[in-house]
Amino acid sequence: MTVAQTNIQLYNQLRRNGLSRDELVLVHRAYELLTTLYSGYYQGDGKPFVAHGVGVASILAELGQPAEIVAMGLLHGVYGNADFGDGLESGTTPSRRRIVREAAGLEVEELVFRFTELRLSPDTIEEVKAGVAGLDPTDRRLQVVAVVDHLEKYVDLGVLYFGDDEDIAGWTRRIGADLIELARALGQPRPAEMVSAAFAEAEVEGEKVPAELRATDGSRHLKLVVPLSGRGGDQPTQPLDQSGGVR
């Protein structure tokens, strides 16, 4: 499949999928908030961070997830690493939740909040797999988002271009087989196949990527690039590498 990386590609995909006007507007509102919370931010592979949220939403749409989940996919990581202008690197606060509710609606915000509580980690994935049968429909959908969150970084081989990929590629390699098992346990064979194929392709292509194409500043996760006009003179670029809660 072709994974959208811009809002226009995503909107066209959703229109082709037959989403209603109200559903398209919901996704658009989520995207507008996404651009506000990640303006100037780039992934450790040099790709605008907004593109990751768009890619996650695009894969979810391709898997037939409802508009609320697609919108939530755009915003899935905001409580972990978005810039709310409050000086906090991560976390959920009443003011942050209010901002998301006002922009994307109560249902989407509650999904984002719940997803934050359910985030996968190497320490929890075995427990999650064991408890799949007891998950309600909403939590099952959110675990699909968790799988897609990792998949998105592989479908365009972006994972091969991180300056320091240990926390991204290394983390995912540790639980790659578990992600495939989890997708199958959730009754989602297609993302399971996509993860397996994407990991295999990355393994083959990894040695072919020149080291010079990796991010030169060694960023691991997320960096803020301040425009020249905002640096107060001829100051060198000082990207901020945020390492907490970014996946």
N, C-alpha and C positions, 0 to 999 in steps of 0.2 A: 504494500500500500504506500501511497504518497502521503507523508505526514505534513500537515500545514505548519508553517513556521511564522506566518504573518497573520494579522487579523483578517485581511482580505481573503487569503486562502481559506481560513477557517470559516468565514461567513459564506463563501461560495460553496464550500463543502456542506455546510448545514442547510443551505437553501436547496441544494441538490438532494439532500436527505429528506426534504419535505417538512422541516420544522416550521411551526406557525410563526406569525409575526411577533406574538408575545414572547415566544421562546427565543427567537432571534434577538429581540430587544433585551431579554434577560442576560444572554451571553454577552451582548455588546456592553451592557452596564458593568458586568464583571471585568471585561477587558479594559474598559476605561479606568477602573480602579487599579487593575494590575499595572498599567503604565504609570499611574501616579505613584504607586508604592515602590516601583523598581526603576524609576527614571535615572539614567546614568549608570545602571548596574549591568555588569557582564559576568557570565560564567567563567570558570577557570580555563575553558577552551577558547575564550575570546568571543563567544556568541552572546548577543544581547540576552539578558536573563529572561526578558519577557517572552522570548521565543520558546523557552522551555515550557512555560505555562501553556502557551498556545499549542505546542506539540502534544502535551499530555491531554489537553481538551480534544484535540483532533483524533487521537487514538481512541479515546473514550467514545467519541461520536461514531467512529467506524465500528466500534463494538456494539453499537445500538443502545448505549446508555442514554437515559432521559436528559432533557435540557438542564435540569437542576444539577445533575452530576457533571455535565460538561462545563457548566459555569463554575462549579466548585473546583473542577480540575484546573481551571485557569488560576484560581486563588489558593490552591492546596497548601502552599508553603508559607503564606503570608505571616502567620504567627510564629514562624521559625526564623525568618530572615529578612522580612520586608522593612522598609524605612518609613515608619509612621511619623517621623519627626519628633519623637518623644525621648530620644536618647537611649532607648533600650535596644539591644541587639536582637532579643527574642522575647517571647512570652505573650500571654493573653491578659489583657486588662479590659476593664469596662469601656474605656474610651476607644480602644482599638476595636472591640466588638461592635460598638456603636457605629464607627466609621464603615465597617464592612456591611452591617445591617442596612445603613442608609443608602449605600451604593448598590448592593446586590440583593437585598431583601432578607427577611428573617430566615427563610428555609435554607438558602445557600449559606448564610453565616453559620447556622447551626451545624450544617454538614462540614464546613471548614473547621469549626471548633471540635467536633467529634473526631474528625480525621486527625487532628493534632494529638488527641488523646490515644489514638490507635496506631500511631506511627510505628512502622516495623523497625526492628534493629536486630543485630545478630543475637542479642540476648533474649529476644521475645518471639522470634519467628517460629521456633518449635512449639511454643505454647499456642501461638495463633493457629498453626496448622492443626494441632490437636483439638482446638476448639471450634473449628469451622462449622461443624454440624449444629452447634448451638447459637450461631450468629443469626440475628434477625436480618430481614432483607436489606435494610439500610446499611448495616455494618458489613454485609457481604459485598455490597457495591463499593463501599469505601476501601475494602481490602483489594478490590480490583484496581482502584485508583492507586493504591500503594504499589502494586505490581507494575502498573503502567508508568508510574513515576520513575522507576529504575529503567524500564524498557526505553523510554524516550531518549535517554542519553546514548543509547546504543544504535537506534534505528538509522541515524545519520552518521554513525561512527564518531560522533563528537567526543566520546570518551577517550579516543586516541590522541586528542589534541590538548588535553589538560596539561598545564605546566608541571603540576605535581598531582598525579592521579591516584595516589595511594588511598586516600580517603574516599574516592569515588569508585574507581575501577577495582581497587583492592577490596573495599567493603562489599561491593556487589559480587565479586568473584567468590567471596566467602559464603554467600547465601544464594548464589545463582541457581543451583539445583533446587534449593528450597523454594525459590520464587516460582519455578516451574511446577513443582508439586502443589504449591498453594493455589496457583491458577487452576490447575486441574481439579483440586478439591472443591474449589468454588464453582465448579461446573462451567469453566471458561477455557475450553481447549484451544481456542484460537490465540489468545495472548500467551498461553503456555508454549505453543509452537513458535510464536513470534519471538519470545524471549530466547528460546533455544537456538533459533536461526540467527538472531542478532548477535548472541554471544559467540557462536561459531564463526560468523563473519569477522567479528572484531579480533578473534584469535588469529585468523589467517592474515588480516590486513595490518595488524599491529606492527609488524617488523618492516612494513613497507612505508610507513609514515616517517618522513625525515624529521629528525629531532628539532630542526630549525623552525618547523611549523607549529611546534608547541608554544603555548603562551610564554613569552620571554621573561615575565616577571615571576614565574613559578607559582602563580595563584592556584590554590587548591579548590576553592569553591566559588566565591562570589566577590567581585571587586567593584568599587565605586570609582568611576573615572570622572573627575571634576572638570567641567569645561574650562578652557583657557581664560574666558572672561570672568570666571569665578575664583581664580587663584590669586588675585591681588598682585599682579605683576609677573615678572619672569621667573616664577617658581617652578621647579621640576614637578612632573606628575608624581603624585603620592597616592596610588590606588589603595583603597582599604580592603584588605582580605579578611572577610568574615568567615570563620570556620565553624561557628556553632549552629547546629540544627539545619544545615543545608543539605538537602538531598532531593 
